[in-house]
Amino acid sequence: MKALDVLIKVSSLVLIISKIIHIRLEKRVSNLEKTQKRSVKFK
């Protein structure tokens, strides 16, 4: 049972971390797209 509890905790932590990383990556991508659009407008 203890091993299962540890596995569940670890998997939930991994899920949370991956969600945070995914959100940060999406923000970076959207920021990059915005800057690219701006640079295109200036050209």
FIDOLO-831234 format. One record per atom (N, C-alpha, C, O, CB): z, x, y; residue number from 1; atom name. Coordinates in steps of 0.05 Angstrom, whole numbers, plus 5000, padded with zeros to 4 digits. Atoms other than C-alpha are relative to their C-alpha. Glycine has a CB too. Layout:
% FIDOLO-831234
+------+------+-------+-----+-------+
!   up ! east ! north ! num ! atomo !
+------+------+-------+-----+-------+
!    Z !    X !     Y ! NUM !    CA !
...
+------+------+-------+-----+-------+
% end
This chain:
% FIDOLO-831234
+------+------+-------+-----+-------+
!   up ! east ! north ! num ! atomo !
+------+------+-------+-----+-------+
! 5000 ! 5017 !  4976 !   1 !     N !
! 5000 ! 5000 !  5000 !   1 !    CA !
! 5000 ! 5017 !  5025 !   1 !     C !
! 4986 ! 5012 !  5044 !   1 !     O !
! 5024 ! 4981 !  5000 !   1 !    CB !
! 4998 ! 4983 !  4977 !   2 !     N !
! 5018 ! 5056 !  5048 !   2 !    CA !
! 4972 ! 5012 !  5007 !   2 !     C !
! 4964 ! 5013 !  5030 !   2 !     O !
! 5021 ! 5022 !  4997 !   2 !    CB !
! 5027 ! 4988 !  4996 !   3 !     N !
! 4950 ! 5089 !  5037 !   3 !    CA !
! 4981 ! 4980 !  5013 !   3 !     C !
! 4966 ! 4987 !  5031 !   3 !     O !
! 4989 ! 5011 !  4973 !   3 !    CB !
! 5017 ! 5021 !  4988 !   4 !     N !
! 4916 ! 5023 !  5052 !   4 !    CA !
! 5006 ! 4996 !  5029 !   4 !     C !
! 4988 ! 4993 !  5045 !   4 !     O !
! 5003 ! 4974 !  4984 !   4 !    CB !
! 4992 ! 5004 !  4972 !   5 !     N !
! 4956 ! 5013 !  5116 !   5 !    CA !
! 4989 ! 5023 !  5017 !   5 !     C !
! 4978 ! 5018 !  5039 !   5 !     O !
! 5031 ! 4999 !  5002 !   5 !    CB !
! 5010 ! 4977 !  4984 !   6 !     N !
! 4937 ! 5083 !  5139 !   6 !    CA !
! 4970 ! 4997 !  5004 !   6 !     C !
! 4959 ! 5002 !  5025 !   6 !     O !
! 5007 ! 5027 !  4986 !   6 !    CB !
! 5030 ! 5003 !  4998 !   7 !     N !
! 4863 ! 5070 !  5123 !   7 !    CA !
! 4993 ! 4979 !  5020 !   7 !     C !
! 4975 ! 4983 !  5037 !   7 !     O !
! 4989 ! 4992 !  4972 !   7 !    CB !
! 5006 ! 5021 !  4981 !   8 !     N !
! 4865 ! 5005 !  5162 !   8 !    CA !
! 5005 ! 5009 !  5029 !   8 !     C !
! 4989 ! 5004 !  5046 !   8 !     O !
! 5018 ! 4975 !  4994 !   8 !    CB !
! 4994 ! 4990 !  4973 !   9 !     N !
! 4898 ! 5038 !  5222 !   9 !    CA !
! 4979 ! 5020 !  5009 !   9 !     C !
! 4969 ! 5018 !  5032 !   9 !     O !
! 5028 ! 5014 !  5001 !   9 !    CB !
! 5020 ! 4980 !  4993 !  10 !     N !
! 4849 ! 5096 !  5221 !  10 !    CA !
! 4973 ! 4987 !  5007 !  10 !     C !
! 4960 ! 4993 !  5026 !  10 !     O !
! 4996 ! 5021 !  4978 !  10 !    CB !
! 5026 ! 5014 !  4996 !  11 !     N !
! 4788 ! 5050 !  5215 !  11 !    CA !
! 5001 ! 4985 !  5026 !  11 !     C !
! 4981 ! 4984 !  5041 !  11 !     O !
! 4994 ! 4982 !  4976 !  11 !    CB !
! 4998 ! 5015 !  4975 !  12 !     N !
! 4813 ! 5007 !  5272 !  12 !    CA !
! 4999 ! 5019 !  5024 !  12 !     C !
! 4986 ! 5013 !  5044 !  12 !     O !
! 5026 ! 4983 !  5001 !  12 !    CB !
! 5001 ! 4980 !  4979 !  13 !     N !
! 4824 ! 5069 !  5315 !  13 !    CA !
! 4971 ! 5009 !  5004 !  13 !     C !
! 4961 ! 5011 !  5027 !  13 !     O !
! 5018 ! 5024 !  4994 !  13 !    CB !
! 5027 ! 4991 !  4998 !  14 !     N !
! 4754 ! 5093 !  5299 !  14 !    CA !
! 4982 ! 4979 !  5013 !  14 !     C !
! 4965 ! 4985 !  5030 !  14 !     O !
! 4988 ! 5007 !  4972 !  14 !    CB !
! 5016 ! 5022 !  4988 !  15 !     N !
! 4725 ! 5025 !  5317 !  15 !    CA !
! 5005 ! 4999 !  5031 !  15 !     C !
! 4986 ! 4997 !  5046 !  15 !     O !
! 5008 ! 4973 !  4988 !  15 !    CB !
! 4993 ! 5000 !  4971 !  16 !     N !
! 4762 ! 5026 !  5385 !  16 !    CA !
! 4986 ! 5023 !  5014 !  16 !     C !
! 4974 ! 5020 !  5035 !  16 !     O !
! 5030 ! 5000 !  5004 !  16 !    CB !
! 5012 ! 4976 !  4987 !  17 !     N !
! 4739 ! 5097 !  5400 !  17 !    CA !
! 4970 ! 4997 !  5002 !  17 !     C !
! 4959 ! 5003 !  5023 !  17 !     O !
! 5008 ! 5025 !  4984 !  17 !    CB !
! 5029 ! 5003 !  5000 !  18 !     N !
! 4667 ! 5082 !  5381 !  18 !    CA !
! 4992 ! 4980 !  5021 !  18 !     C !
! 4971 ! 4983 !  5034 !  18 !     O !
! 4989 ! 4992 !  4972 !  18 !    CB !
! 5006 ! 5020 !  4979 !  19 !     N !
! 4668 ! 5020 !  5426 !  19 !    CA !
! 5002 ! 5013 !  5027 !  19 !     C !
! 4984 ! 5008 !  5044 !  19 !     O !
! 5019 ! 4976 !  4998 !  19 !    CB !
! 4997 ! 4987 !  4973 !  20 !     N !
! 4694 ! 5061 !  5485 !  20 !    CA !
! 4977 ! 5019 !  5005 !  20 !     C !
! 4966 ! 5018 !  5027 !  20 !     O !
! 5027 ! 5016 !  5001 !  20 !    CB !
! 5022 ! 4981 !  4997 !  21 !     N !
! 4642 ! 5115 !  5473 !  21 !    CA !
! 4974 ! 4984 !  5006 !  21 !     C !
! 4958 ! 4992 !  5023 !  21 !     O !
! 4996 ! 5018 !  4975 !  21 !    CB !
! 5024 ! 5016 !  4997 !  22 !     N !
! 4587 ! 5062 !  5468 !  22 !    CA !
! 4999 ! 4989 !  5028 !  22 !     C !
! 4977 ! 4990 !  5041 !  22 !     O !
! 4999 ! 4977 !  4979 !  22 !    CB !
! 4999 ! 5011 !  4973 !  23 !     N !
! 4609 ! 5029 !  5534 !  23 !    CA !
! 4994 ! 5022 !  5020 !  23 !     C !
! 4978 ! 5018 !  5039 !  23 !     O !
! 5027 ! 4987 !  5006 !  23 !    CB !
! 5005 ! 4978 !  4981 !  24 !     N !
! 4610 ! 5097 !  5569 !  24 !    CA !
! 4971 ! 5008 !  5000 !  24 !     C !
! 4959 ! 5013 !  5020 !  24 !     O !
! 5018 ! 5024 !  4993 !  24 !    CB !
! 5028 ! 4993 !  5003 !  25 !     N !
! 4541 ! 5114 !  5542 !  25 !    CA !
! 4982 ! 4980 !  5014 !  25 !     C !
! 4964 ! 4987 !  5028 !  25 !     O !
! 4992 ! 5003 !  4970 !  25 !    CB !
! 5016 ! 5021 !  4987 !  26 !     N !
! 4513 ! 5047 !  5565 !  26 !    CA !
! 5002 ! 5003 !  5030 !  26 !     C !
! 4982 ! 5000 !  5044 !  26 !     O !
! 5010 ! 4972 !  4991 !  26 !    CB !
! 4997 ! 4996 !  4971 !  27 !     N !
! 4542 ! 5059 !  5635 !  27 !    CA !
! 4983 ! 5023 !  5009 !  27 !     C !
! 4969 ! 5021 !  5030 !  27 !     O !
! 5029 ! 5004 !  5007 !  27 !    CB !
! 5016 ! 4977 !  4993 !  28 !     N !
! 4510 ! 5128 !  5637 !  28 !    CA !
! 4971 ! 4994 !  5000 !  28 !     C !
! 4956 ! 5001 !  5019 !  28 !     O !
! 5006 ! 5024 !  4981 !  28 !    CB !
! 5028 ! 5007 !  5002 !  29 !     N !
! 4443 ! 5101 !  5614 !  29 !    CA !
! 4992 ! 4983 !  5024 !  29 !     C !
! 4971 ! 4987 !  5036 !  29 !     O !
! 4994 ! 4986 !  4973 !  29 !    CB !
! 5007 ! 5018 !  4978 !  30 !     N !
! 4444 ! 5045 !  5666 !  30 !    CA !
! 5000 ! 5016 !  5026 !  30 !     C !
! 4982 ! 5011 !  5043 !  30 !     O !
! 5020 ! 4977 !  5001 !  30 !    CB !
! 5000 ! 4983 !  4976 !  31 !     N !
! 4463 ! 5096 !  5720 !  31 !    CA !
! 4975 ! 5017 !  5002 !  31 !     C !
! 4963 ! 5019 !  5023 !  31 !     O !
! 5025 ! 5017 !  5001 !  31 !    CB !
! 5024 ! 4983 !  5001 !  32 !     N !
! 4406 ! 5142 !  5698 !  32 !    CA !
! 4976 ! 4983 !  5007 !  32 !     C !
! 4959 ! 4991 !  5023 !  32 !     O !
! 4996 ! 5013 !  4972 !  32 !    CB !
! 5023 ! 5018 !  4994 !  33 !     N !
! 4357 ! 5083 !  5700 !  33 !    CA !
! 4999 ! 4993 !  5030 !  33 !     C !
! 4978 ! 4993 !  5042 !  33 !     O !
! 5001 ! 4974 !  4983 !  33 !    CB !
! 4999 ! 5006 !  4971 !  34 !     N !
! 4380 ! 5065 !  5770 !  34 !    CA !
! 4990 ! 5023 !  5016 !  34 !     C !
! 4974 ! 5019 !  5035 !  34 !     O !
! 5029 ! 4992 !  5008 !  34 !    CB !
! 5009 ! 4976 !  4984 !  35 !     N !
! 4371 ! 5136 !  5796 !  35 !    CA !
! 4971 ! 5005 !  4996 !  35 !     C !
! 4957 ! 5012 !  5015 !  35 !     O !
! 5017 ! 5025 !  4991 !  35 !    CB !
! 5028 ! 4996 !  5005 !  36 !     N !
! 4303 ! 5140 !  5763 !  36 !    CA !
! 4984 ! 4980 !  5016 !  36 !     C !
! 4963 ! 4987 !  5028 !  36 !     O !
! 4993 ! 4997 !  4970 !  36 !    CB !
! 5014 ! 5020 !  4984 !  37 !     N !
! 4281 ! 5075 !  5796 !  37 !    CA !
! 5000 ! 5008 !  5030 !  37 !     C !
! 4980 ! 5005 !  5043 !  37 !     O !
! 5013 ! 4972 !  4996 !  37 !    CB !
! 4998 ! 4992 !  4972 !  38 !     N !
! 4306 ! 5101 !  5863 !  38 !    CA !
! 4981 ! 5023 !  5006 !  38 !     C !
! 4966 ! 5023 !  5026 !  38 !     O !
! 5029 ! 5009 !  5007 !  38 !    CB !
! 5017 ! 4977 !  4996 !  39 !     N !
! 4269 ! 5167 !  5855 !  39 !    CA !
! 4971 ! 4991 !  4999 !  39 !     C !
! 4954 ! 5001 !  5014 !  39 !     O !
! 5005 ! 5022 !  4978 !  39 !    CB !
! 5027 ! 5011 !  5001 !  40 !     N !
! 4206 ! 5128 !  5836 !  40 !    CA !
! 4993 ! 4987 !  5026 !  40 !     C !
! 4970 ! 4990 !  5036 !  40 !     O !
! 4996 ! 4980 !  4976 !  40 !    CB !
! 5005 ! 5013 !  4975 !  41 !     N !
! 4213 ! 5087 !  5899 !  41 !    CA !
! 4994 ! 5020 !  5022 !  41 !     C !
! 4976 ! 5016 !  5039 !  41 !     O !
! 5024 ! 4982 !  5008 !  41 !    CB !
! 5004 ! 4979 !  4979 !  42 !     N !
! 4218 ! 5150 !  5942 !  42 !    CA !
! 4973 ! 5013 !  4998 !  42 !     C !
! 4962 ! 5021 !  5018 !  42 !     O !
! 5023 ! 5020 !  4998 !  42 !    CB !
! 5025 ! 4986 !  5004 !  43 !     N !
! 4155 ! 5180 !  5912 !  43 !    CA !
! 4977 ! 4985 !  5012 !  43 !     C !
! 4954 ! 4995 !  5011 !  43 !     O !
! 4995 ! 5004 !  4970 !  43 !    CB !
+------+------+-------+-----+-------+
% end
